[in-house]
Amino acid sequence: MRIYGVSLGEGNMKVGDVFTFSLPSKTTCPGASPWCLKHCYAYRYEQFRPGCQKAYGENLALTQDPQEFVRTMIGVLPRIMNAFRIHVSGDLYSARYAECWTEICRAFPQTLFWGYTRSWRVPEIQSALESLRALPNVQLLASIDPDMPLPPRDWRRAFVLSDPRAMGMLCAFQTEEQRQCLVCGYCLRRRHGDVIFKVH
């Protein structure tokens, strides 16, 4: 769905009936490891859906003007939303961009925002990420794969199953114990606990 220059996803079978915002994969992922670049599910999805490539590219262009991006997002998002997924594709590619999300999330205190990031390993972005994840309505998990070190101890972690260090709850959607993220709520409602994903 495209509204006033921003393309929003309207959820899918996995996340549920929630809005999502995405950017191009790989090129907006400064914390990506070789493993991540090789196994990127978002990149494969974009290759089969040229419309997604175009929409994500337009979203990236919008974020190049931080003030306009924040103003647009606050203007187009419904005032009442249960939850919002930050990035099905792409990542928090700069400190200023992460700060934009902090402003957006503060404008919707009743909405649960959640996402996964590898940018925790980029020193220039770490401080902005800490401010974002400190918000009471935000859950930001550190994505990890076998090519990466572990994040700081106070971060919730999202492992891949092939990582020998993996610990936590297996994704309930992938094990078919829950029908979608919104129903499960483990990643977006809890303040503690790691999660493990099968490569998809």
C-alpha positions in Angstrom: 0.0 0.0 0.0 1.4 3.4 -1.1 0.3 6.5 0.8 1.8 9.9 0.3 5.2 8.6 -0.9 5.6 5.8 1.5 5.0 2.1 0.8 3.7 0.1 3.7 3.3 -3.7 3.8 -0.1 -4.7 5.1 1.1 -7.8 6.9 1.4 -11.3 5.7 0.7 -14.9 6.8 3.6 -14.9 9.2 3.5 -11.5 11.0 -0.3 -11.1 10.9 -2.5 -8.1 10.3 0.1 -5.4 11.0 1.7 -2.7 8.9 5.4 -3.1 8.0 8.0 -0.9 6.5 11.0 -2.2 4.5 14.1 -1.1 2.7 16.2 -2.8 0.0 18.0 -5.8 1.4 21.8 -6.0 1.6 22.6 -2.4 0.6 21.0 -1.1 3.8 22.5 -3.7 6.1 25.9 -2.4 7.4 26.1 -5.1 10.0 25.5 -8.0 7.6 27.9 -10.8 7.8 29.0 -13.1 4.9 26.6 -15.7 6.2 23.8 -13.2 6.2 24.5 -12.0 2.7 24.6 -15.6 1.4 21.3 -16.7 3.1 19.3 -13.4 2.9 15.6 -14.4 2.5 14.6 -10.8 1.8 17.0 -10.6 -1.2 15.5 -13.8 -2.7 12.0 -12.4 -2.2 12.9 -9.2 -3.9 14.2 -11.1 -7.0 10.8 -12.7 -7.4 8.8 -9.6 -6.7 10.1 -6.6 -8.8 7.3 -4.5 -7.3 8.9 -4.9 -3.9 12.3 -3.8 -5.2 10.7 -0.6 -6.5 8.7 0.1 -3.3 11.7 -0.6 -1.0 13.9 1.7 -3.2 11.3 4.5 -2.9 11.1 4.0 0.8 14.9 4.4 1.0 14.8 7.6 -1.0 12.2 9.0 1.4 14.5 8.3 4.4 17.3 10.4 2.9 15.4 13.4 4.2 15.0 12.5 7.9 12.6 15.3 8.8 10.3 14.5 5.8 10.5 10.8 6.6 9.4 11.3 10.2 6.7 13.7 9.2 5.3 11.4 6.5 5.3 8.3 8.7 3.5 10.1 11.6 1.1 11.5 9.2 0.1 8.3 7.3 0.1 5.7 10.1 -3.3 5.1 11.8 -3.5 6.6 15.2 -4.6 3.2 16.6 -2.4 0.2 15.7 -1.8 -2.9 17.8 1.7 -3.5 16.4 4.1 -2.5 13.7 7.0 -4.4 12.2 10.1 -2.4 11.5 11.8 -3.9 8.4 10.8 -7.2 6.8 13.7 -6.3 4.5 16.6 -4.0 5.2 18.0 -2.7 8.4 18.7 0.4 10.5 21.5 1.6 8.3 22.7 4.8 10.1 22.4 6.5 13.5 20.2 9.3 12.0 17.9 6.8 10.5 17.6 4.9 13.8 16.8 8.3 15.5 14.0 8.8 13.0 12.4 5.5 14.3 12.8 6.7 17.8 10.8 9.8 17.0 8.1 7.7 15.1 7.8 5.2 17.9 7.4 7.9 20.5 4.5 9.4 18.5 2.6 6.1 18.9 3.1 5.0 22.5 0.1 2.6 22.4 1.6 0.7 19.5 4.1 -2.2 19.9 7.0 -1.8 17.5 9.4 -4.7 16.9 12.3 -5.6 14.6 15.6 -7.5 14.3 18.9 -5.8 13.5 22.5 -6.7 12.8 23.5 -3.0 13.1 24.2 -3.5 16.8 27.7 -4.5 15.6 28.3 -1.1 13.9 29.9 1.3 16.5 28.6 4.5 14.8 25.0 3.2 15.2 25.1 1.6 18.6 24.1 4.7 20.7 21.1 5.4 18.5 20.0 1.8 18.7 20.2 1.9 22.5 17.9 4.9 22.6 15.4 3.2 20.3 15.3 -0.1 22.1 15.0 1.7 25.5 11.5 2.9 24.6 8.8 0.9 26.5 6.8 0.1 23.3 9.8 -1.1 21.3 11.4 -4.6 21.1 14.6 -4.6 19.0 16.4 -8.0 18.9 20.0 -8.5 17.9 20.1 -10.8 14.9 23.1 -13.3 15.1 24.5 -15.9 12.8 27.5 -18.2 13.0 29.8 -15.6 11.4 29.1 -13.0 14.1 30.1 -12.4 17.7 27.5 -12.2 20.4 25.9 -8.8 21.1 26.2 -7.0 24.5 24.7 -9.1 27.3 21.6 -7.0 27.8 20.3 -7.5 24.3 17.6 -10.0 23.4 19.0 -12.2 20.7 17.6 -13.8 17.5 19.7 -16.8 16.6 19.6 -19.0 13.5 19.2 -22.7 14.3 22.5 -23.7 12.6 24.4 -21.5 15.1 25.9 -23.8 17.8 25.5 -21.1 20.4 21.7 -20.8 19.7 19.5 -20.7 22.8 16.0 -19.6 23.5 12.5 -20.4 22.1 12.1 -21.8 18.7 9.9 -19.5 16.6 6.4 -20.7 17.3 5.3 -19.9 13.8 8.0 -22.0 12.2 7.1 -24.9 14.6 3.4 -24.4 13.7 2.5 -23.9 17.4 1.2 -20.4 16.6 -0.4 -19.1 13.4 1.3 -15.7 13.3 3.7 -13.4 15.2 0.9 -11.1 16.3 -0.9 -14.0 18.0 2.3 -15.4 19.5 3.6 -12.1 20.8 6.9 -13.6 22.1 9.2 -11.3 20.2 7.1 -8.1 20.4 5.5 -8.3 23.9 8.2 -9.8 26.1 11.1 -7.8 27.6 13.3 -10.9 28.0 14.1 -14.1 26.2 15.9 -15.1 23.0 14.4 -16.7 19.9 15.7 -19.2 17.4 14.7 -19.2 13.7 15.1 -21.9 11.1 16.8 -20.6 7.9 14.0 -19.6 5.5 
